């Protein structure tokens, strides 16, 4: 998630989730052809994953553009964007 305030300052936060076939260092325990079914089973259908990210803007910031990108990494190296959402927030 990234946010850019009306003064041009950029904020960034990253969350990472690893499927069963990947260890804590990000290395694949199995080849992509072996974990295909496991990865598909770890993505729960029709379930929403809710996250809360807090950015501390300066007191005089009036607005911010916030963008969320969700990437899917099948090989561990190249990620494809599977979801993106942008919103303009105005603070009063």
N, CA, C and O atoms as a CHARMM CRD file, in Angstrom:
* protein
*
  368
    1    1 UNK  N      0.84600  -1.15500   0.00000 PROA 1      0.00000
    2    1 UNK  CA     0.00000   0.00000   0.00000 PROA 1      0.00000
    3    1 UNK  C      0.89700   1.22500   0.00000 PROA 1      0.00000
    4    1 UNK  O      1.88900   1.29200   0.72500 PROA 1      0.00000
    5    2 UNK  N      0.53300   2.17200  -0.81400 PROA 2      0.00000
    6    2 UNK  CA     1.25100   3.43600  -0.84400 PROA 2      0.00000
    7    2 UNK  C      0.25000   4.57400  -0.67400 PROA 2      0.00000
    8    2 UNK  O     -0.91000   4.46600  -1.07100 PROA 2      0.00000
    9    3 UNK  N      0.71500   5.65200  -0.08300 PROA 3      0.00000
   10    3 UNK  CA    -0.09600   6.85500   0.07100 PROA 3      0.00000
   11    3 UNK  C      0.78600   8.05000  -0.24000 PROA 3      0.00000
   12    3 UNK  O      1.95100   8.09900   0.15400 PROA 3      0.00000
   13    4 UNK  N      0.21700   9.01000  -0.95200 PROA 4      0.00000
   14    4 UNK  CA     0.93600  10.23800  -1.27400 PROA 4      0.00000
   15    4 UNK  C      0.06000  11.40700  -0.85500 PROA 4      0.00000
   16    4 UNK  O     -1.06300  11.56000  -1.33600 PROA 4      0.00000
   17    5 UNK  N      0.59100  12.24000   0.05800 PROA 5      0.00000
   18    5 UNK  CA    -0.21200  13.35700   0.54500 PROA 5      0.00000
   19    5 UNK  C     -0.14800  14.54400  -0.41500 PROA 5      0.00000
   20    5 UNK  O      0.59500  14.51500  -1.39700 PROA 5      0.00000
   21    6 UNK  N     -0.92600  15.58500  -0.12900 PROA 6      0.00000
   22    6 UNK  CA    -1.01000  16.72800  -1.03300 PROA 6      0.00000
   23    6 UNK  C      0.28200  17.54400  -1.06800 PROA 6      0.00000
   24    6 UNK  O      0.42300  18.42300  -1.91800 PROA 6      0.00000
   25    7 UNK  N      1.22300  17.27400  -0.16900 PROA 7      0.00000
   26    7 UNK  CA     2.52600  17.94700  -0.18100 PROA 7      0.00000
   27    7 UNK  C      3.56500  17.16900  -0.98000 PROA 7      0.00000
   28    7 UNK  O      4.68100  17.65000  -1.17500 PROA 7      0.00000
   29    8 UNK  N      3.20700  15.96100  -1.44800 PROA 8      0.00000
   30    8 UNK  CA     4.11900  15.16500  -2.25500 PROA 8      0.00000
   31    8 UNK  C      4.89600  14.12000  -1.47900 PROA 8      0.00000
   32    8 UNK  O      5.69400  13.39100  -2.06800 PROA 8      0.00000
   33    9 UNK  N      4.68700  14.02600  -0.17600 PROA 9      0.00000
   34    9 UNK  CA     5.38500  13.02800   0.63200 PROA 9      0.00000
   35    9 UNK  C      4.73200  11.66000   0.41700 PROA 9      0.00000
   36    9 UNK  O      3.50600  11.54400   0.41800 PROA 9      0.00000
   37   10 UNK  N      5.56100  10.62300   0.23200 PROA 10     0.00000
   38   10 UNK  CA     5.06400   9.27400  -0.04500 PROA 10     0.00000
   39   10 UNK  C      5.28300   8.37300   1.16800 PROA 10     0.00000
   40   10 UNK  O      6.32900   8.41700   1.81500 PROA 10     0.00000
   41   11 UNK  N      4.27100   7.55700   1.45800 PROA 11     0.00000
   42   11 UNK  CA     4.31100   6.58500   2.55400 PROA 11     0.00000
   43   11 UNK  C      4.12400   5.19700   1.94100 PROA 11     0.00000
   44   11 UNK  O      3.41200   5.04600   0.94800 PROA 11     0.00000
   45   12 UNK  N      4.76000   4.18700   2.52900 PROA 12     0.00000
   46   12 UNK  CA     4.65300   2.84300   1.97900 PROA 12     0.00000
   47   12 UNK  C      4.61100   1.80700   3.08900 PROA 12     0.00000
   48   12 UNK  O      5.31200   1.92600   4.09400 PROA 12     0.00000
   49   13 UNK  N      3.78200   0.78900   2.89600 PROA 13     0.00000
   50   13 UNK  CA     3.67300  -0.33400   3.82500 PROA 13     0.00000
   51   13 UNK  C      3.51200  -1.60600   2.99600 PROA 13     0.00000
   52   13 UNK  O      2.76600  -1.62000   2.01700 PROA 13     0.00000
   53   14 UNK  N      4.20300  -2.66300   3.38200 PROA 14     0.00000
   54   14 UNK  CA     4.14700  -3.92700   2.65200 PROA 14     0.00000
   55   14 UNK  C      3.76700  -5.05300   3.60100 PROA 14     0.00000
   56   14 UNK  O      4.27300  -5.12500   4.72100 PROA 14     0.00000
   57   15 UNK  N      2.88800  -5.91900   3.15800 PROA 15     0.00000
   58   15 UNK  CA     2.52500  -7.13500   3.89300 PROA 15     0.00000
   59   15 UNK  C      2.80000  -8.31600   2.97700 PROA 15     0.00000
   60   15 UNK  O      2.49200  -8.26200   1.78600 PROA 15     0.00000
   61   16 UNK  N      3.37200  -9.37300   3.51700 PROA 16     0.00000
   62   16 UNK  CA     3.69300 -10.56100   2.72800 PROA 16     0.00000
   63   16 UNK  C      3.05700 -11.79300   3.34900 PROA 16     0.00000
   64   16 UNK  O      3.10400 -11.98400   4.56400 PROA 16     0.00000
   65   17 UNK  N      2.47100 -12.61300   2.51700 PROA 17     0.00000
   66   17 UNK  CA     1.88100 -13.87500   2.94300 PROA 17     0.00000
   67   17 UNK  C      2.47500 -14.97100   2.08000 PROA 17     0.00000
   68   17 UNK  O      2.54800 -14.83300   0.85900 PROA 17     0.00000
   69   18 UNK  N      2.89600 -16.05200   2.70200 PROA 18     0.00000
   70   18 UNK  CA     3.56400 -17.12500   1.97900 PROA 18     0.00000
   71   18 UNK  C      2.70100 -18.37400   1.96000 PROA 18     0.00000
   72   18 UNK  O      2.20000 -18.79700   3.00200 PROA 18     0.00000
   73   19 UNK  N      2.52100 -18.96500   0.79200 PROA 19     0.00000
   74   19 UNK  CA     1.78900 -20.22200   0.70700 PROA 19     0.00000
   75   19 UNK  C      2.59400 -21.34600   1.33400 PROA 19     0.00000
   76   19 UNK  O      3.76200 -21.16600   1.68100 PROA 19     0.00000
   77   20 UNK  N      1.97200 -22.49600   1.47600 PROA 20     0.00000
   78   20 UNK  CA     2.59100 -23.64500   2.13800 PROA 20     0.00000
   79   20 UNK  C      3.91600 -24.05400   1.48700 PROA 20     0.00000
   80   20 UNK  O      4.82000 -24.50800   2.18800 PROA 20     0.00000
   81   21 UNK  N      4.04900 -23.90700   0.19200 PROA 21     0.00000
   82   21 UNK  CA     5.23900 -24.37300  -0.51500 PROA 21     0.00000
   83   21 UNK  C      6.45000 -23.47900  -0.40000 PROA 21     0.00000
   84   21 UNK  O      7.47900 -23.78400  -1.00400 PROA 21     0.00000
   85   22 UNK  N      6.38100 -22.38100   0.35200 PROA 22     0.00000
   86   22 UNK  CA     7.49000 -21.44100   0.46800 PROA 22     0.00000
   87   22 UNK  C      7.91900 -21.36400   1.93200 PROA 22     0.00000
   88   22 UNK  O      7.07700 -21.29600   2.82800 PROA 22     0.00000
   89   23 UNK  N      9.24500 -21.37600   2.17300 PROA 23     0.00000
   90   23 UNK  CA     9.71200 -21.27800   3.55600 PROA 23     0.00000
   91   23 UNK  C      9.82500 -19.81400   3.98400 PROA 23     0.00000
   92   23 UNK  O      9.51400 -18.91700   3.20000 PROA 23     0.00000
   93   24 UNK  N     10.26300 -19.56600   5.21100 PROA 24     0.00000
   94   24 UNK  CA    10.31200 -18.21200   5.76100 PROA 24     0.00000
   95   24 UNK  C     11.29600 -17.30600   5.03900 PROA 24     0.00000
   96   24 UNK  O     11.14900 -16.08400   5.08200 PROA 24     0.00000
   97   25 UNK  N     12.29700 -17.87700   4.37600 PROA 25     0.00000
   98   25 UNK  CA    13.27000 -17.09000   3.62600 PROA 25     0.00000
   99   25 UNK  C     12.77700 -16.77400   2.21600 PROA 25     0.00000
  100   25 UNK  O     13.45900 -16.06800   1.47300 PROA 25     0.00000
  101   26 UNK  N     11.61100 -17.28100   1.83900 PROA 26     0.00000
  102   26 UNK  CA    11.06600 -17.02200   0.51200 PROA 26     0.00000
  103   26 UNK  C     11.49000 -18.03000  -0.53100 PROA 26     0.00000
  104   26 UNK  O     11.15300 -17.87800  -1.70600 PROA 26     0.00000
  105   27 UNK  N     12.23100 -19.07000  -0.12800 PROA 27     0.00000
  106   27 UNK  CA    12.66800 -20.09200  -1.07200 PROA 27     0.00000
  107   27 UNK  C     11.59900 -21.17400  -1.20300 PROA 27     0.00000
  108   27 UNK  O     10.94200 -21.54100  -0.22800 PROA 27     0.00000
  109   28 UNK  N     11.44100 -21.66800  -2.40800 PROA 28     0.00000
  110   28 UNK  CA    10.43000 -22.69800  -2.64500 PROA 28     0.00000
  111   28 UNK  C     10.95100 -24.04600  -2.16000 PROA 28     0.00000
  112   28 UNK  O     12.05400 -24.45700  -2.51800 PROA 28     0.00000
  113   29 UNK  N     10.16500 -24.72000  -1.35500 PROA 29     0.00000
  114   29 UNK  CA    10.52800 -26.05900  -0.89100 PROA 29     0.00000
  115   29 UNK  C     10.29100 -27.08400  -1.99400 PROA 29     0.00000
  116   29 UNK  O     10.92900 -28.13600  -2.03600 PROA 29     0.00000
  117   30 UNK  N      9.36900 -26.75800  -2.87600 PROA 30     0.00000
  118   30 UNK  CA     9.04000 -27.63500  -3.98800 PROA 30     0.00000
  119   30 UNK  C      9.06500 -26.79000  -5.25400 PROA 30     0.00000
  120   30 UNK  O      9.02100 -25.56200  -5.17900 PROA 30     0.00000
  121   31 UNK  N      9.13500 -27.42300  -6.39600 PROA 31     0.00000
  122   31 UNK  CA     9.05400 -26.70400  -7.65700 PROA 31     0.00000
  123   31 UNK  C      7.64200 -26.18600  -7.87600 PROA 31     0.00000
  124   31 UNK  O      6.69300 -26.68800  -7.27400 PROA 31     0.00000
  125   32 UNK  N      7.50000 -25.17800  -8.74300 PROA 32     0.00000
  126   32 UNK  CA     6.18600 -24.58000  -8.99500 PROA 32     0.00000
  127   32 UNK  C      5.18700 -25.62000  -9.49400 PROA 32     0.00000
  128   32 UNK  O      4.00000 -25.53100  -9.18200 PROA 32     0.00000
  129   33 UNK  N      5.64500 -26.59800 -10.25800 PROA 33     0.00000
  130   33 UNK  CA     4.74300 -27.64000 -10.76300 PROA 33     0.00000
  131   33 UNK  C      4.27000 -28.57100  -9.64900 PROA 33     0.00000
  132   33 UNK  O      3.23200 -29.21800  -9.79400 PROA 33     0.00000
  133   34 UNK  N      5.01000 -28.65400  -8.53400 PROA 34     0.00000
  134   34 UNK  CA     4.63900 -29.53400  -7.42700 PROA 34     0.00000
  135   34 UNK  C      3.71400 -28.85700  -6.42400 PROA 34     0.00000
  136   34 UNK  O      2.93900 -29.53900  -5.75400 PROA 34     0.00000
  137   35 UNK  N      3.77500 -27.53000  -6.30300 PROA 35     0.00000
  138   35 UNK  CA     2.97300 -26.85400  -5.29000 PROA 35     0.00000
  139   35 UNK  C      1.72700 -26.19900  -5.87300 PROA 35     0.00000
  140   35 UNK  O      1.01300 -25.49200  -5.16200 PROA 35     0.00000
  141   36 UNK  N      1.46300 -26.42000  -7.13200 PROA 36     0.00000
  142   36 UNK  CA     0.31100 -25.75800  -7.76000 PROA 36     0.00000
  143   36 UNK  C     -0.97600 -26.02100  -6.98700 PROA 36     0.00000
  144   36 UNK  O     -1.72600 -25.08500  -6.71200 PROA 36     0.00000
  145   37 UNK  N     -1.24100 -27.24300  -6.64000 PROA 37     0.00000
  146   37 UNK  CA    -2.46000 -27.56900  -5.91700 PROA 37     0.00000
  147   37 UNK  C     -2.43600 -27.00100  -4.50300 PROA 37     0.00000
  148   37 UNK  O     -3.47000 -26.56000  -3.99900 PROA 37     0.00000
  149   38 UNK  N     -1.27500 -27.00500  -3.85600 PROA 38     0.00000
  150   38 UNK  CA    -1.17500 -26.49000  -2.49700 PROA 38     0.00000
  151   38 UNK  C     -1.43000 -24.98200  -2.48400 PROA 38     0.00000
  152   38 UNK  O     -2.15900 -24.48300  -1.62600 PROA 38     0.00000
  153   39 UNK  N     -0.83300 -24.25800  -3.43000 PROA 39     0.00000
  154   39 UNK  CA    -1.03300 -22.81500  -3.49400 PROA 39     0.00000
  155   39 UNK  C     -2.50200 -22.50600  -3.72300 PROA 39     0.00000
  156   39 UNK  O     -3.05300 -21.61400  -3.07800 PROA 39     0.00000
  157   40 UNK  N     -3.14300 -23.23100  -4.63100 PROA 40     0.00000
  158   40 UNK  CA    -4.55000 -22.99600  -4.91800 PROA 40     0.00000
  159   40 UNK  C     -5.41800 -23.27900  -3.70100 PROA 40     0.00000
  160   40 UNK  O     -6.42700 -22.60300  -3.50000 PROA 40     0.00000
  161   41 UNK  N     -5.04900 -24.26300  -2.88600 PROA 41     0.00000
  162   41 UNK  CA    -5.83100 -24.58300  -1.70100 PROA 41     0.00000
  163   41 UNK  C     -5.64700 -23.54600  -0.59100 PROA 41     0.00000
  164   41 UNK  O     -6.54000 -23.36900   0.23700 PROA 41     0.00000
  165   42 UNK  N     -4.49900 -22.85800  -0.56400 PROA 42     0.00000
  166   42 UNK  CA    -4.28300 -21.85700   0.48000 PROA 42     0.00000
  167   42 UNK  C     -4.99600 -20.55600   0.18200 PROA 42     0.00000
  168   42 UNK  O     -5.17900 -19.74900   1.09300 PROA 42     0.00000
  169   43 UNK  N     -5.40800 -20.31400  -1.05300 PROA 43     0.00000
  170   43 UNK  CA    -6.19300 -19.13200  -1.40000 PROA 43     0.00000
  171   43 UNK  C     -7.65900 -19.48200  -1.21200 PROA 43     0.00000
  172   43 UNK  O     -8.25900 -20.13600  -2.06600 PROA 43     0.00000
  173   44 UNK  N     -8.22500 -19.06000  -0.12600 PROA 44     0.00000
  174   44 UNK  CA    -9.59600 -19.43100   0.21500 PROA 44     0.00000
  175   44 UNK  C    -10.59400 -18.69900  -0.67300 PROA 44     0.00000
  176   44 UNK  O    -10.59800 -17.46900  -0.71100 PROA 44     0.00000
  177   45 UNK  N    -11.43500 -19.43200  -1.38500 PROA 45     0.00000
  178   45 UNK  CA   -12.40900 -18.77800  -2.26700 PROA 45     0.00000
  179   45 UNK  C    -13.49800 -18.05800  -1.48100 PROA 45     0.00000
  180   45 UNK  O    -13.91700 -18.50500  -0.41300 PROA 45     0.00000
  181   46 UNK  N    -13.94000 -16.94400  -2.03000 PROA 46     0.00000
  182   46 UNK  CA   -15.04600 -16.15800  -1.47100 PROA 46     0.00000
  183   46 UNK  C    -14.80700 -15.71800  -0.02500 PROA 46     0.00000
  184   46 UNK  O    -15.75400 -15.54800   0.74300 PROA 46     0.00000
  185   47 UNK  N    -13.55000 -15.53800   0.33300 PROA 47     0.00000
  186   47 UNK  CA   -13.19100 -15.08800   1.67400 PROA 47     0.00000
  187   47 UNK  C    -12.42200 -13.77500   1.55600 PROA 47     0.00000
  188   47 UNK  O    -11.51900 -13.65000   0.72900 PROA 47     0.00000
  189   48 UNK  N    -12.77500 -12.82100   2.36700 PROA 48     0.00000
  190   48 UNK  CA   -12.10400 -11.52600   2.34600 PROA 48     0.00000
  191   48 UNK  C    -11.05400 -11.47700   3.44200 PROA 48     0.00000
  192   48 UNK  O    -11.33400 -11.78700   4.60000 PROA 48     0.00000
  193   49 UNK  N     -9.84200 -11.08600   3.06900 PROA 49     0.00000
  194   49 UNK  CA    -8.76500 -10.89000   4.03800 PROA 49     0.00000
  195   49 UNK  C     -8.70000  -9.39900   4.35600 PROA 49     0.00000
  196   49 UNK  O     -8.38100  -8.59700   3.47800 PROA 49     0.00000
  197   50 UNK  N     -8.98800  -9.02600   5.56400 PROA 50     0.00000
  198   50 UNK  CA    -8.99900  -7.61200   5.95200 PROA 50     0.00000
  199   50 UNK  C     -7.68400  -7.25400   6.62800 PROA 50     0.00000
  200   50 UNK  O     -7.17400  -7.99400   7.46900 PROA 50     0.00000
  201   51 UNK  N     -7.15100  -6.10900   6.24500 PROA 51     0.00000
  202   51 UNK  CA    -5.90500  -5.59800   6.81200 PROA 51     0.00000
  203   51 UNK  C     -6.12100  -4.16100   7.25100 PROA 51     0.00000
  204   51 UNK  O     -6.95200  -3.44800   6.68700 PROA 51     0.00000
  205   52 UNK  N     -5.37800  -3.74300   8.24900 PROA 52     0.00000
  206   52 UNK  CA    -5.42200  -2.35800   8.69100 PROA 52     0.00000
  207   52 UNK  C     -4.01300  -1.80600   8.64300 PROA 52     0.00000
  208   52 UNK  O     -3.09100  -2.35600   9.24600 PROA 52     0.00000
  209   53 UNK  N     -3.85900  -0.71400   7.92000 PROA 53     0.00000
  210   53 UNK  CA    -2.56500  -0.04800   7.79800 PROA 53     0.00000
  211   53 UNK  C     -2.74400   1.38200   8.29200 PROA 53     0.00000
  212   53 UNK  O     -3.69100   2.06400   7.90000 PROA 53     0.00000
  213   54 UNK  N     -1.84000   1.83300   9.14900 PROA 54     0.00000
  214   54 UNK  CA    -1.93100   3.17600   9.71200 PROA 54     0.00000
  215   54 UNK  C     -0.73700   3.99800   9.23300 PROA 54     0.00000
  216   54 UNK  O      0.41600   3.64100   9.47300 PROA 54     0.00000
  217   55 UNK  N     -1.03300   5.09700   8.55500 PROA 55     0.00000
  218   55 UNK  CA    -0.01400   6.06400   8.17100 PROA 55     0.00000
  219   55 UNK  C     -0.21500   7.31500   9.02000 PROA 55     0.00000
  220   55 UNK  O     -1.34500   7.77200   9.19100 PROA 55     0.00000
  221   56 UNK  N      0.86000   7.86600   9.54700 PROA 56     0.00000
  222   56 UNK  CA     0.77200   9.08900  10.34500 PROA 56     0.00000
  223   56 UNK  C      1.13500  10.27500   9.45800 PROA 56     0.00000
  224   56 UNK  O      2.30700  10.53700   9.18800 PROA 56     0.00000
  225   57 UNK  N      0.10600  10.97800   9.01600 PROA 57     0.00000
  226   57 UNK  CA     0.31000  12.15700   8.18800 PROA 57     0.00000
  227   57 UNK  C      0.58700  13.36200   9.08400 PROA 57     0.00000
  228   57 UNK  O      0.24000  13.36200  10.26500 PROA 57     0.00000
  229   58 UNK  N      1.21600  14.39000   8.50800 PROA 58     0.00000
  230   58 UNK  CA     1.42000  15.64200   9.23300 PROA 58     0.00000
  231   58 UNK  C      0.06500  16.28600   9.52300 PROA 58     0.00000
  232   58 UNK  O     -0.91800  16.00700   8.83700 PROA 58     0.00000
  233   59 UNK  N      0.01700  17.14200  10.53400 PROA 59     0.00000
  234   59 UNK  CA    -1.24700  17.74900  10.94600 PROA 59     0.00000
  235   59 UNK  C     -1.87500  18.63000   9.87100 PROA 59     0.00000
  236   59 UNK  O     -3.09700  18.76000   9.81600 PROA 59     0.00000
  237   60 UNK  N     -1.05200  19.23600   9.01700 PROA 60     0.00000
  238   60 UNK  CA    -1.58500  20.15700   8.01900 PROA 60     0.00000
  239   60 UNK  C     -1.85500  19.50800   6.65800 PROA 60     0.00000
  240   60 UNK  O     -2.08800  20.21400   5.67700 PROA 60     0.00000
  241   61 UNK  N     -1.82600  18.19400   6.58800 PROA 61     0.00000
  242   61 UNK  CA    -2.14400  17.49600   5.33400 PROA 61     0.00000
  243   61 UNK  C     -3.65200  17.54600   5.11000 PROA 61     0.00000
  244   61 UNK  O     -4.43600  17.23600   6.00700 PROA 61     0.00000
  245   62 UNK  N     -4.04400  17.93700   3.90500 PROA 62     0.00000
  246   62 UNK  CA    -5.46100  18.08400   3.58400 PROA 62     0.00000
  247   62 UNK  C     -6.04200  16.88300   2.85200 PROA 62     0.00000
  248   62 UNK  O     -7.23100  16.59200   2.98400 PROA 62     0.00000
  249   63 UNK  N     -5.20700  16.17800   2.07300 PROA 63     0.00000
  250   63 UNK  CA    -5.70600  15.03100   1.30700 PROA 63     0.00000
  251   63 UNK  C     -4.56300  14.06900   1.01200 PROA 63     0.00000
  252   63 UNK  O     -3.38800  14.39700   1.17800 PROA 63     0.00000
  253   64 UNK  N     -4.94100  12.87600   0.57000 PROA 64     0.00000
  254   64 UNK  CA    -3.95200  11.85800   0.21300 PROA 64     0.00000
  255   64 UNK  C     -4.55400  10.92100  -0.82300 PROA 64     0.00000
  256   64 UNK  O     -5.75000  10.63200  -0.80300 PROA 64     0.00000
  257   65 UNK  N     -3.70500  10.45500  -1.72600 PROA 65     0.00000
  258   65 UNK  CA    -4.09100   9.43200  -2.69100 PROA 65     0.00000
  259   65 UNK  C     -3.51500   8.11100  -2.20400 PROA 65     0.00000
  260   65 UNK  O     -2.30100   7.98100  -2.04200 PROA 65     0.00000
  261   66 UNK  N     -4.38100   7.13300  -1.97000 PROA 66     0.00000
  262   66 UNK  CA    -3.97300   5.83800  -1.43600 PROA 66     0.00000
  263   66 UNK  C     -4.18900   4.77300  -2.50600 PROA 66     0.00000
  264   66 UNK  O     -5.24800   4.72200  -3.13200 PROA 66     0.00000
  265   67 UNK  N     -3.18000   3.91900  -2.71700 PROA 67     0.00000
  266   67 UNK  CA    -3.26400   2.85200  -3.70900 PROA 67     0.00000
  267   67 UNK  C     -2.86800   1.53200  -3.06300 PROA 67     0.00000
  268   67 UNK  O     -1.86600   1.44800  -2.35200 PROA 67     0.00000
  269   68 UNK  N     -3.66800   0.50500  -3.32100 PROA 68     0.00000
  270   68 UNK  CA    -3.38500  -0.84500  -2.84000 PROA 68     0.00000
  271   68 UNK  C     -3.17600  -1.74000  -4.05700 PROA 68     0.00000
  272   68 UNK  O     -4.01200  -1.76900  -4.96000 PROA 68     0.00000
  273   69 UNK  N     -2.06800  -2.46500  -4.08200 PROA 69     0.00000
  274   69 UNK  CA    -1.78400  -3.44700  -5.12900 PROA 69     0.00000
  275   69 UNK  C     -1.59600  -4.81000  -4.47900 PROA 69     0.00000
  276   69 UNK  O     -0.87100  -4.93500  -3.49200 PROA 69     0.00000
  277   70 UNK  N     -2.24300  -5.82600  -5.02600 PROA 70     0.00000
  278   70 UNK  CA    -2.07200  -7.19900  -4.55900 PROA 70     0.00000
  279   70 UNK  C     -1.36600  -7.96500  -5.67600 PROA 70     0.00000
  280   70 UNK  O     -1.83900  -8.01700  -6.81200 PROA 70     0.00000
  281   71 UNK  N     -0.22800  -8.55500  -5.32600 PROA 71     0.00000
  282   71 UNK  CA     0.56700  -9.31600  -6.28400 PROA 71     0.00000
  283   71 UNK  C      0.45200 -10.80700  -5.99100 PROA 71     0.00000
  284   71 UNK  O      0.29300 -11.21700  -4.84100 PROA 71     0.00000
  285   72 UNK  N      0.53500 -11.60800  -7.04300 PROA 72     0.00000
  286   72 UNK  CA     0.57400 -13.06900  -6.90300 PROA 72     0.00000
  287   72 UNK  C      1.89300 -13.54500  -7.49100 PROA 72     0.00000
  288   72 UNK  O      2.17700 -13.31000  -8.66600 PROA 72     0.00000
  289   73 UNK  N      2.69500 -14.21300  -6.67600 PROA 73     0.00000
  290   73 UNK  CA     4.00200 -14.71700  -7.09800 PROA 73     0.00000
  291   73 UNK  C      3.93000 -16.22900  -7.22300 PROA 73     0.00000
  292   73 UNK  O      3.90400 -16.93000  -6.21100 PROA 73     0.00000
  293   74 UNK  N      3.89700 -16.74300  -8.44300 PROA 74     0.00000
  294   74 UNK  CA     3.87200 -18.19700  -8.62900 PROA 74     0.00000
  295   74 UNK  C      5.27600 -18.78000  -8.57000 PROA 74     0.00000
  296   74 UNK  O      5.44800 -19.90400  -8.09700 PROA 74     0.00000
  297   75 UNK  N      6.29100 -18.04500  -9.03900 PROA 75     0.00000
  298   75 UNK  CA     7.63500 -18.59700  -9.06600 PROA 75     0.00000
  299   75 UNK  C      8.52400 -18.03400  -7.97200 PROA 75     0.00000
  300   75 UNK  O      9.65300 -18.49500  -7.80400 PROA 75     0.00000
  301   76 UNK  N      8.04800 -17.05800  -7.22900 PROA 76     0.00000
  302   76 UNK  CA     8.86000 -16.46000  -6.17600 PROA 76     0.00000
  303   76 UNK  C      9.68300 -15.27900  -6.65500 PROA 76     0.00000
  304   76 UNK  O     10.25900 -14.56800  -5.83200 PROA 76     0.00000
  305   77 UNK  N      9.75900 -15.04500  -7.96300 PROA 77     0.00000
  306   77 UNK  CA    10.56500 -13.94800  -8.49900 PROA 77     0.00000
  307   77 UNK  C      9.71900 -12.90200  -9.21600 PROA 77     0.00000
  308   77 UNK  O      9.85800 -11.70800  -8.95100 PROA 77     0.00000
  309   78 UNK  N      8.85400 -13.33200 -10.11000 PROA 78     0.00000
  310   78 UNK  CA     8.05000 -12.40600 -10.90500 PROA 78     0.00000
  311   78 UNK  C      6.62600 -12.37400 -10.37200 PROA 78     0.00000
  312   78 UNK  O      5.94700 -13.40000 -10.31400 PROA 78     0.00000
  313   79 UNK  N      6.18300 -11.18300  -9.98300 PROA 79     0.00000
  314   79 UNK  CA     4.83400 -11.04800  -9.44800 PROA 79     0.00000
  315   79 UNK  C      3.89300 -10.41400 -10.45500 PROA 79     0.00000
  316   79 UNK  O      4.27800  -9.50500 -11.19100 PROA 79     0.00000
  317   80 UNK  N      2.67200 -10.89200 -10.48600 PROA 80     0.00000
  318   80 UNK  CA     1.63000 -10.33300 -11.34300 PROA 80     0.00000
  319   80 UNK  C      0.60500  -9.63500 -10.45500 PROA 80     0.00000
  320   80 UNK  O      0.19500 -10.17700  -9.42900 PROA 80     0.00000
  321   81 UNK  N      0.19400  -8.43500 -10.85200 PROA 81     0.00000
  322   81 UNK  CA    -0.84200  -7.72600 -10.10800 PROA 81     0.00000
  323   81 UNK  C     -2.18000  -8.39500 -10.39200 PROA 81     0.00000
  324   81 UNK  O     -2.60100  -8.50600 -11.54300 PROA 81     0.00000
  325   82 UNK  N     -2.84400  -8.84100  -9.31800 PROA 82     0.00000
  326   82 UNK  CA    -4.15300  -9.47700  -9.49800 PROA 82     0.00000
  327   82 UNK  C     -5.28500  -8.58100  -8.98900 PROA 82     0.00000
  328   82 UNK  O     -6.45700  -8.85000  -9.25200 PROA 82     0.00000
  329   83 UNK  N     -4.93100  -7.51400  -8.25900 PROA 83     0.00000
  330   83 UNK  CA    -5.95500  -6.59400  -7.76500 PROA 83     0.00000
  331   83 UNK  C     -5.29900  -5.24600  -7.48600 PROA 83     0.00000
  332   83 UNK  O     -4.19100  -5.18300  -6.95300 PROA 83     0.00000
  333   84 UNK  N     -5.98200  -4.18400  -7.84400 PROA 84     0.00000
  334   84 UNK  CA    -5.51200  -2.84100  -7.52200 PROA 84     0.00000
  335   84 UNK  C     -6.71900  -1.94900  -7.22400 PROA 84     0.00000
  336   84 UNK  O     -7.77200  -2.06900  -7.85000 PROA 84     0.00000
  337   85 UNK  N     -6.53900  -1.06300  -6.26200 PROA 85     0.00000
  338   85 UNK  CA    -7.62000  -0.13200  -5.89900 PROA 85     0.00000
  339   85 UNK  C     -6.98600   1.17400  -5.44700 PROA 85     0.00000
  340   85 UNK  O     -6.03600   1.17400  -4.66400 PROA 85     0.00000
  341   86 UNK  N     -7.51100   2.27900  -5.93900 PROA 86     0.00000
  342   86 UNK  CA    -7.03000   3.61000  -5.56600 PROA 86     0.00000
  343   86 UNK  C     -8.18300   4.42100  -5.01200 PROA 86     0.00000
  344   86 UNK  O     -9.33200   4.26600  -5.42600 PROA 86     0.00000
  345   87 UNK  N     -7.85400   5.29700  -4.06000 PROA 87     0.00000
  346   87 UNK  CA    -8.88000   6.13400  -3.45500 PROA 87     0.00000
  347   87 UNK  C     -8.26000   7.46800  -3.05000 PROA 87     0.00000
  348   87 UNK  O     -7.14400   7.51500  -2.53400 PROA 87     0.00000
  349   88 UNK  N     -8.98900   8.53300  -3.28600 PROA 88     0.00000
  350   88 UNK  CA    -8.56200   9.87100  -2.86600 PROA 88     0.00000
  351   88 UNK  C     -9.26100  10.20000  -1.55200 PROA 88     0.00000
  352   88 UNK  O    -10.49000  10.22100  -1.48200 PROA 88     0.00000
  353   89 UNK  N     -8.47400  10.45400  -0.51500 PROA 89     0.00000
  354   89 UNK  CA    -9.02800  10.76200   0.80600 PROA 89     0.00000
  355   89 UNK  C     -8.86300  12.24900   1.10400 PROA 89     0.00000
  356   89 UNK  O     -7.80900  12.82800   0.83900 PROA 89     0.00000
  357   90 UNK  N     -9.90000  12.85700   1.65000 PROA 90     0.00000
  358   90 UNK  CA    -9.85200  14.26600   2.04200 PROA 90     0.00000
  359   90 UNK  C    -10.05800  14.32200   3.55500 PROA 90     0.00000
  360   90 UNK  O    -10.99600  13.73200   4.09200 PROA 90     0.00000
  361   91 UNK  N     -9.15900  15.04600   4.22900 PROA 91     0.00000
  362   91 UNK  CA    -9.22000  15.17800   5.68800 PROA 91     0.00000
  363   91 UNK  C     -9.78000  16.55000   6.04200 PROA 91     0.00000
  364   91 UNK  O     -9.39300  17.55900   5.45300 PROA 91     0.00000
  365   92 UNK  N    -10.68600  16.57900   6.99900 PROA 92     0.00000
  366   92 UNK  CA   -11.29500  17.84700   7.42200 PROA 92     0.00000
  367   92 UNK  C    -10.88400  18.17800   8.82800 PROA 92     0.00000
  368   92 UNK  O    -11.29300  19.20700   9.36400 PROA 92     0.00000
